Amino acid sequence: MTDVWDALRGGLVTRALALAAEHGVAHALADGPRSVDELAARRGADADVLYRVLRALASDGIFAEVEPRVFANTDASSTLTADGWDAFARLFGGPWLQAVAALDASGEAPFPRVFGDEFWSWLGSHPEERALFDRAMEQNWQRRIERIDAVGLRGDELVVDVGGGNGSLLRALLDRHPGMRGIVFDLPETVRDEPSFGERLTFVEGSFFDGVPRGDVHVLSTIIHDWDDEAALRILRTVRASAGERLLLIESIIQPGNEPSGAKWLDLLMLVISAGRERTEEDWRSLLEESGWEPVAFHEAGAIEARPCP
Ligand SMILES: C[S@@+](CC[C@H](N)C(=O)[O-])C[C@H]1O[C@@H](n2cnc3c(N)ncnc32)[C@H](O)[C@@H]1O
């Protein structure tokens, strides 16, 4: 059973991780231990505050105080140096945490109330946070690739990654399948490095509420969970109108019971940010069937396959 104190202090952990990421602590420790005074001086932090932040995190195994006021990375803190995790920590302990603090039971997403705009348009008008978000979405890309692999692609398809962000997922997929071509489809403001995409990958800008490019396989990776059912149906219908052979949703499938579940917490984050939600197999089935898709398989690891209804 989780200790109630450990649960209550969760917001402090989130913010402490964001501060460590903002001050580049894990990156600075990549070459070995450093004193907190040195770490604080790099980006003008108060050394006493940074010390107390790192000492608290170290008590959870994130960083280690190896000598008095000298810190080193642990396996957990080293994660902050990999693929977008530091950006993820900064968003989580920054704007998202501010919105989390305003969650109530009114049924409305607090993000627009706190920031005066819907999440996606707010990101569109905040380029620095948009860049942070696009980088943050790279974290754990290996797991998303494993989920796509679990479904099995031939390797010669034209894959459209709908809401594919900066294209990192599709780039990794194309690296594994030399005969595959890809289209990343997303809003124009995503921060991406198009010149490095290569010949097999193109970026098409637009909104998935209006239309998406045609292809053999449409991948929607953590897209539908951002939206309520009405918007989710609109997106799935738009994709259906350009459908090729298959639809692949990389999404959580909420399981019954009380086992530890990251997806049940992610569900609350989706509620906070954009009135989105995580869904059960039954929820997915009815969304797909109502939008012109026939569910083919539900992979518990977090992939759902469907094909267009005739
Ligand atoms: C949670 S991110 C997922 C990114 C990526 N698919 C992944 O798995 O990391 C959701 C993506 O949907 C995009 N998005 C939001 N509204 C959109 C719209 N109306 N049309 C196209 N893309 C949109 C966002 O820009 C963002 O890149």
PDBQT file of the ligand as one rigid body, heavy atoms in Angstrom, charges set to zero:
ROOT
HETATM    1  C1  LIG A 401       0.747  14.036 -27.485  1.00  0.00    +0.000 C 
HETATM    2  S1  LIG A 401       1.481  14.659 -28.949  1.00  0.00    +0.000 S 
HETATM    3  C2  LIG A 401       1.974  13.159 -29.732  1.00  0.00    +0.000 C 
HETATM    4  C3  LIG A 401       3.145  13.330 -30.618  1.00  0.00    +0.000 C 
HETATM    5  C4  LIG A 401       3.645  12.037 -31.274  1.00  0.00    +0.000 C 
HETATM    6  N1  LIG A 401       2.601  11.393 -32.044  1.00  0.00    +0.000 N 
HETATM    7  C5  LIG A 401       4.220  11.094 -30.242  1.00  0.00    +0.000 C 
HETATM    8  O1  LIG A 401       3.735   9.968 -30.093  1.00  0.00    +0.000 OA
HETATM    9  O2  LIG A 401       5.176  11.480 -29.564  1.00  0.00    +0.000 OA
HETATM   10  C6  LIG A 401       0.075  15.189 -29.893  1.00  0.00    +0.000 C 
HETATM   11  C7  LIG A 401       0.413  15.807 -31.238  1.00  0.00    +0.000 C 
HETATM   12  O3  LIG A 401      -0.826  16.176 -31.879  1.00  0.00    +0.000 OA
HETATM   13  C8  LIG A 401      -0.610  17.370 -32.599  1.00  0.00    +0.000 C 
HETATM   14  N2  LIG A 401      -1.878  18.059 -32.851  1.00  0.00    +0.000 N 
HETATM   15  C9  LIG A 401      -2.692  18.704 -31.974  1.00  0.00    +0.000 A 
HETATM   16  N3  LIG A 401      -3.761  19.213 -32.613  1.00  0.00    +0.000 NA
HETATM   17  C10 LIG A 401      -3.614  18.893 -33.922  1.00  0.00    +0.000 A 
HETATM   18  C11 LIG A 401      -4.398  19.144 -35.088  1.00  0.00    +0.000 A 
HETATM   19  N4  LIG A 401      -5.555  19.809 -35.009  1.00  0.00    +0.000 N 
HETATM   20  N5  LIG A 401      -3.966  18.653 -36.266  1.00  0.00    +0.000 NA
HETATM   21  C12 LIG A 401      -2.776  17.951 -36.356  1.00  0.00    +0.000 A 
HETATM   22  N6  LIG A 401      -1.994  17.686 -35.272  1.00  0.00    +0.000 NA
HETATM   23  C13 LIG A 401      -2.406  18.166 -34.080  1.00  0.00    +0.000 A 
HETATM   24  C14 LIG A 401       0.298  18.155 -31.684  1.00  0.00    +0.000 C 
HETATM   25  O4  LIG A 401       0.951  19.207 -32.363  1.00  0.00    +0.000 OA
HETATM   26  C15 LIG A 401       1.246  17.068 -31.163  1.00  0.00    +0.000 C 
HETATM   27  O5  LIG A 401       2.390  16.956 -31.955  1.00  0.00    +0.000 OA
ENDROOT
TORSDOF 0
